[in-house]
């Protein structure tokens, strides 16, 4: 269909009681897997570029891959900056053609986070780019960003209401017990906190660190107001796991396409499963 911004998808997911899947991309095959899965499920989708992806592939290459995929896709696609680190990086992504950006000022004091986020909103909204922000800190490691468990803290519902009022963001990522990277045990989400945030904040909510979270917990989070769910680690595990399997069966294989092709298909299946879990299947015509 076409490139859309995140807000266009969230308006439908919020009223429909489902969540859009937001999947991190690192190379051509994963971008293809995200689009193929979304098309197979007739689902809108978010293709995200993390800090690690930008460092690995460079911004212009990631932008070219994701934007070409979005423009040729048969479903609505938002191309999104994940965990933007600075105003300058947001500017570069907007100029590169991203339809959505996240500015992560969660490490800053509340009023400084508000000021930075508001500045990004004032830049992005006039050119049709949606803005996600984060309040509260999500523990764990994603690419080059690590938040120690002692530094992580849950989102305060009153602060969330204040933050949204003074920033005008399109989406708010909240910390309720998820973490980036691999879990050492089963995550326990604070659903009561999520419900209190939802009661105070009408802006669509985002759940980061969702790989490894049990399906019933994901469904509960969506039922309590989460409209966008981020997935990265589950895709990496499926992708690299299939590569290891192929190379174990054919250790002399030198054609990267014969290794990366099956890995791409493994990623497609994981992403399709997540889209179905989030309730996004068949939603593309609604956008």
C-alpha positions as CSV (number, residue, x, y, z in Angstrom):
1,X,0.0,0.0,0.0
2,X,2.1,2.9,1.2
3,X,4.4,4.5,3.8
4,X,2.4,5.8,6.8
5,X,3.3,7.3,10.1
6,X,2.8,5.5,13.3
7,X,-0.1,7.7,14.5
8,X,-2.2,6.6,11.5
9,X,-1.9,3.0,12.6
10,X,-2.3,3.7,16.3
11,X,-5.6,5.5,15.8
12,X,-7.0,2.2,14.5
13,X,-5.3,-0.2,16.9
14,X,-6.4,1.9,19.9
15,X,-10.1,1.9,19.0
16,X,-10.0,-1.7,17.8
17,X,-8.4,-3.2,20.9
18,X,-5.3,-4.7,19.1
19,X,-1.7,-3.8,18.9
20,X,0.6,-3.2,15.9
21,X,3.8,-5.3,15.8
22,X,7.0,-3.2,15.7
23,X,9.9,-5.3,14.5
24,X,13.6,-4.3,14.5
25,X,15.6,-4.8,11.3
26,X,19.3,-5.2,10.9
27,X,19.8,-6.3,7.3
28,X,18.1,-7.0,4.0
29,X,16.8,-10.4,5.0
30,X,15.1,-9.2,8.2
31,X,13.5,-6.3,6.4
32,X,12.2,-8.7,3.8
33,X,11.0,-11.1,6.5
34,X,9.0,-8.3,8.2
35,X,7.3,-7.2,5.0
36,X,6.5,-10.8,3.9
37,X,5.1,-11.7,7.2
38,X,2.9,-8.6,7.3
39,X,1.7,-9.2,3.8
40,X,0.9,-12.8,4.6
41,X,-1.2,-11.7,7.6
42,X,-2.7,-8.6,5.8
43,X,-1.4,-6.6,8.7
44,X,-0.1,-3.1,9.1
45,X,3.5,-3.2,10.5
46,X,6.3,-1.0,11.9
47,X,9.8,-1.5,10.6
48,X,12.2,-0.2,13.3
49,X,15.9,0.8,13.1
50,X,17.7,0.6,16.4
51,X,20.9,2.2,17.4
52,X,22.8,-1.0,16.8
53,X,21.3,-1.4,13.3
54,X,22.2,2.2,12.4
55,X,25.8,1.7,13.6
56,X,26.1,-1.6,11.8
57,X,24.5,-0.8,8.4
58,X,24.7,3.1,8.5
59,X,21.6,5.2,8.5
60,X,21.4,5.8,4.8
61,X,21.5,2.1,4.0
62,X,19.0,1.2,6.6
63,X,16.7,4.0,5.5
64,X,17.0,2.9,1.8
65,X,16.1,-0.7,2.6
66,X,13.2,0.1,4.9
67,X,11.7,2.8,2.8
68,X,11.9,0.8,-0.4
69,X,10.2,-2.1,1.4
70,X,7.5,0.2,2.7
71,X,6.8,1.8,-0.6
72,X,6.5,-1.5,-2.4
73,X,4.6,-3.4,0.3
74,X,0.9,-4.4,-0.1
75,X,0.2,-3.3,3.5
76,X,0.7,-0.1,5.5
77,X,4.2,0.3,6.8
78,X,5.7,2.8,9.2
79,X,9.4,3.3,9.2
80,X,10.5,4.1,12.7
81,X,13.6,5.2,14.6
82,X,13.8,3.1,17.8
83,X,15.4,4.7,20.9
84,X,16.6,7.9,19.3
85,X,19.5,9.2,21.3
86,X,19.5,12.9,20.4
87,X,17.7,15.7,18.7
88,X,20.4,15.7,16.0
89,X,19.8,12.0,15.2
90,X,16.1,12.6,15.0
91,X,16.7,15.4,12.5
92,X,18.9,13.0,10.4
93,X,16.1,10.4,10.4
94,X,13.4,12.8,9.4
95,X,15.5,14.0,6.6
96,X,16.2,10.4,5.5
97,X,12.5,9.8,5.1
98,X,11.5,8.0,8.3
99,X,7.7,8.4,9.0
100,X,8.1,8.0,12.7
101,X,10.7,8.6,15.4
102,X,11.3,7.8,19.0
103,X,13.2,10.1,21.2
104,X,14.4,8.4,24.4
105,X,15.0,10.9,27.1
106,X,14.1,8.4,29.9
107,X,17.6,8.8,31.4
108,X,17.0,12.5,31.9
109,X,15.2,14.2,34.8
110,X,11.4,14.5,34.1
111,X,11.4,18.2,33.0
112,X,14.5,17.7,30.8
113,X,12.8,14.7,29.2
114,X,9.7,16.8,28.6
115,X,11.7,19.7,27.0
116,X,13.7,17.4,24.7
117,X,10.6,15.5,23.6
118,X,8.6,18.7,23.1
119,X,11.3,20.0,20.8
120,X,11.2,16.8,18.7
121,X,7.4,17.0,18.5
122,X,7.7,20.6,17.3
123,X,10.1,19.5,14.6
124,X,8.3,16.3,13.5
125,X,4.6,17.1,13.5
126,X,4.6,19.8,10.8
127,X,6.2,17.4,8.4
128,X,3.8,14.5,9.2
129,X,6.2,12.4,11.3
130,X,4.9,10.8,14.4
131,X,6.7,10.8,17.8
132,X,7.1,8.2,20.4
133,X,8.8,8.9,23.8
134,X,9.6,6.9,26.9
135,X,8.9,7.6,30.5
136,X,10.4,5.2,33.1
137,X,13.5,3.1,32.3
138,X,13.4,-0.4,30.9
139,X,16.2,-2.6,32.1
140,X,18.4,-4.9,30.0
141,X,20.5,-4.5,26.9
142,X,19.5,-3.7,23.4
143,X,22.3,-3.2,20.9
144,X,24.6,-0.6,22.4
145,X,22.3,0.6,25.1
146,X,22.4,-1.1,28.5
147,X,20.3,-0.1,31.6
148,X,21.4,-1.8,34.8
149,X,18.5,-3.3,36.9
150,X,19.4,-0.8,39.7
151,X,18.9,2.1,37.2
152,X,15.6,0.8,35.8
153,X,12.4,2.2,37.3
154,X,8.7,1.8,36.6
155,X,6.6,4.6,35.0
156,X,4.7,6.7,37.5
157,X,1.0,7.2,36.3
158,X,0.9,10.9,37.5
159,X,4.2,11.7,35.8
160,X,2.9,10.0,32.7
161,X,-0.2,12.3,32.6
162,X,2.0,15.3,33.1
163,X,4.5,14.2,30.5
164,X,1.8,13.6,27.8
165,X,0.1,16.9,28.5
166,X,3.2,19.0,28.0
167,X,4.8,17.1,25.1
168,X,1.8,16.1,22.9
169,X,3.5,12.8,21.9
170,X,1.7,10.3,19.6
171,X,2.8,7.3,21.7
172,X,4.3,6.6,25.1
173,X,6.6,3.7,26.0
174,X,6.0,2.7,29.6
175,X,8.1,0.6,32.0
176,X,6.0,-2.0,33.7
177,X,8.4,-4.9,34.1
178,X,9.7,-5.9,30.7
179,X,13.4,-5.8,29.8
180,X,15.5,-5.7,26.6
181,X,17.4,-8.8,25.6
182,X,17.1,-12.3,27.0
183,X,15.2,-12.9,30.2
184,X,16.8,-14.9,33.0
185,X,13.3,-16.0,34.2
186,X,9.7,-15.3,33.4
187,X,8.9,-11.6,33.4
188,X,6.2,-10.4,35.8
189,X,4.4,-7.4,34.4
190,X,2.7,-4.8,36.7
191,X,-0.8,-4.8,35.1
192,X,-2.3,-2.7,37.9
193,X,0.3,0.1,37.1
194,X,-0.5,-0.2,33.4
195,X,-4.2,0.2,34.1
196,X,-3.6,3.2,36.3
197,X,-1.4,4.8,33.5
198,X,-4.2,4.0,31.0
199,X,-6.7,5.8,33.2
200,X,-4.6,8.9,33.3
201,X,-3.2,8.9,29.8
202,X,-5.3,8.7,26.6
203,X,-2.2,8.6,24.3
204,X,-1.5,5.1,22.9
205,X,0.9,3.1,25.0
206,X,3.9,1.0,23.8
207,X,5.5,-2.1,25.4
208,X,9.2,-2.5,24.8
209,X,11.2,-5.6,25.6
210,X,8.4,-7.9,24.6
211,X,10.4,-10.8,23.3
212,X,10.2,-13.7,25.7
213,X,7.1,-12.3,27.4
214,X,4.4,-15.1,27.7
215,X,1.5,-14.8,25.2
216,X,-1.1,-14.5,27.9
217,X,0.8,-11.5,29.4
218,X,1.0,-9.9,26.0
219,X,-2.8,-10.3,25.5
220,X,-3.4,-8.8,29.0
221,X,-1.2,-5.8,28.3
222,X,-3.1,-5.2,25.0
223,X,-6.4,-5.5,26.8
224,X,-5.2,-2.9,29.3
225,X,-4.2,-0.3,26.6
226,X,-1.0,-1.3,24.9
227,X,-1.3,-0.4,21.2
228,X,2.3,-1.1,19.9
229,X,4.5,-4.1,20.9
230,X,8.2,-4.2,20.1
231,X,10.0,-7.4,19.1
232,X,13.7,-7.9,18.4
233,X,15.3,-10.7,20.3
234,X,12.8,-13.4,19.2
235,X,13.6,-12.5,15.6
236,X,17.4,-12.7,16.2
237,X,17.0,-16.1,17.9
238,X,15.0,-17.6,15.0
239,X,17.3,-16.1,12.4
240,X,20.6,-17.2,13.9
241,X,19.2,-20.5,15.0
242,X,18.3,-21.4,11.5
243,X,21.7,-20.3,10.2
244,X,23.4,-22.6,12.7
245,X,21.1,-25.5,11.7
246,X,21.9,-25.0,8.0
247,X,25.6,-24.8,8.6
248,X,25.6,-27.8,10.9
249,X,23.9,-29.8,8.1
250,X,26.2,-28.4,5.4
251,X,29.4,-27.2,7.0
252,X,31.1,-26.7,3.6
253,X,28.4,-24.3,2.3
254,X,29.9,-21.1,1.0
255,X,26.8,-19.5,-0.7
256,X,25.4,-17.0,1.8
257,X,22.0,-17.0,0.1
258,X,21.6,-20.7,1.0
259,X,22.2,-19.8,4.7
260,X,20.4,-16.5,4.9
261,X,17.4,-17.6,2.8
262,X,16.2,-20.2,5.3
263,X,17.0,-17.8,8.2
264,X,14.8,-15.3,6.5
265,X,11.9,-17.8,6.3
266,X,12.4,-18.7,10.0
267,X,12.1,-15.0,10.9
268,X,8.9,-14.7,8.7
269,X,7.2,-17.5,10.8
270,X,8.1,-15.9,14.1
271,X,6.9,-12.5,13.0
272,X,3.6,-13.9,11.6
273,X,3.0,-15.6,15.0
274,X,3.6,-12.3,16.8
275,X,1.2,-10.4,14.5
276,X,-1.5,-13.0,15.2
277,X,-0.9,-12.8,18.9
278,X,-1.2,-9.0,18.8
279,X,-4.5,-9.1,16.9
280,X,-3.1,-7.4,13.8
281,X,-4.0,-10.0,11.2
282,X,-6.5,-8.7,8.6
283,X,-6.3,-5.1,9.8
284,X,-4.4,-3.6,6.8
285,X,-7.6,-2.5,5.1
286,X,-8.6,-0.4,8.2
287,X,-5.6,1.9,7.9
